[in-house]
Amino acid sequence: MIQRLRTMDSKKTTVCEVLFCLALLAVFLPIKVYPLVFLLASLFFFWDTPKLLRSFWALFLVIFTGYAALIFLVDLPADRIEMTNFLKLPINFTFLYAAVGWLAQRDNSKLLHWVDITLHIALGLTLAQLLIYHEAAAFQWINGSPSSAKGSALYKPSLYFWGLADKNMFGARIALLGFAYVLLPVVRVRAIVWWRIALVLALAWLSLSRTPMVALFIGVFSLLWVSFNMRWRIVLGVIVAAALPFVAQKVIRIDTITASNDGMGVRLVYWKAFFAHFKEISPLGNGFMSGRDFLGQHAAFYHGEPHIHDTFMSCYLDFGIIGFLSYVLFLFYFYRFCLQKQANRVFWWVAGIPLLAIMMILYSGYDNDIILYLVLVFLLGSAHPIDFKQLKWRAA
């Protein structure tokens, strides 16, 4: 009888690990099956978790979700886009709570191995997708796109089979999961693997999106900085200084950064509208996905985005003080929870900086990429202590 129960527990755990890896892959599929995978995985995580997680970050996540739901219900009826985006809230946050609670109470050594394989597959298919796009464009933009508009033109719907059809969102996913991919050997074998860094930077470059390049530069720089001694930090500083003109011209495209057809120029206009008309935003929030009405009325120009290209501004615009504070406190106490699990501030900051950089220029706050990255970072950082000064340097 005891042996049978042990077998059942082992099978249950294996199913959970498989579903965890499938959740990572499901978000890349053009058919949006990931909500079902997230929900199924959450059910199995709860089933395989001895004790439900109790933490302040979960409390503030419930407050944020509950208030967002109240705002959404007050604004009914909703169109299909609003309904789809609203459903992300309970599904993604349930997955976050269930996955972290499950990971926090088990040995994740085997899971780290399977996640590594899963990200190999995900990023390999990402490379194939991007090369297909570039091949169809006769590789004319392989050296970089002169503008955001031309970069977006690379993404032909007829060729789309993996990732996302949106340049910036796909680029952000490459940055977040790609940086987790770089951190995996840091945790598993205590080594920085150069080809992984080269691969994710190449994917970011091929995406023609500045978002992943900037986030990855920040993340990789932070990782190398905390790992190097003073002599190598000086060398790193010299390399960065020498590369700045190239980065400013080819990556950031600084000469067109304020143009109305440039992605960063659009953001600057939207952010200006937010602060210039801040008093016209209700302290209780203007309503779910209110960015369309707000920007359409107050921005110098508006290209139809449903959010303001900043997680924290979007939270305040949609859900007011309650939504903004509950979301910020959720992130703060999630960080504190991570520290309780593994008191390694350096790792959590190295892993967290790229996410914050992207959140300040893109997400609405409840997108699945944020959720998956938080789960992966917790999985990695809670495995065991990491001494960055003792990391090995490997080419493979």
Buried (B, 14 or more C-beta within 10 A) or exposed (E): EEEEEEEEEEEEBEBBBBBBBBBBBBBBEEEEEBBEBBBBBBBBBBEBBEEEBEBBBBBBBBBBBBBBBBBBEEBEEBEEEBEEBBEBBBBBBBBBBBBBBBBBEBEBEEBBEBBBEBBBEBBEBBBEBBEBBBEEBEEEBBEBBEBBEBBBBBBEEEBBEBBBEEBBBBBBBBBBBBBBBBBBBBBBEBBBBEEBBEBBBBBBBBBBBBBBBBBBBBBBBBBBBBBBEEEEBEEBEEEBEEEEEEBEEBBBBEEBBEBEEBBBBBBBBBBEBBEEBEEEBEEBBBBBBBBBEBBEEBBEEBEEBBBBBBBBBBBBBBBBBBBBBBBBBBBEBBBEBBEEBBEBEBBBEBBBBBBBBBBBBBBBBBBBBBBBBBBBBBBBBBBEEBEBEEBEEEEE
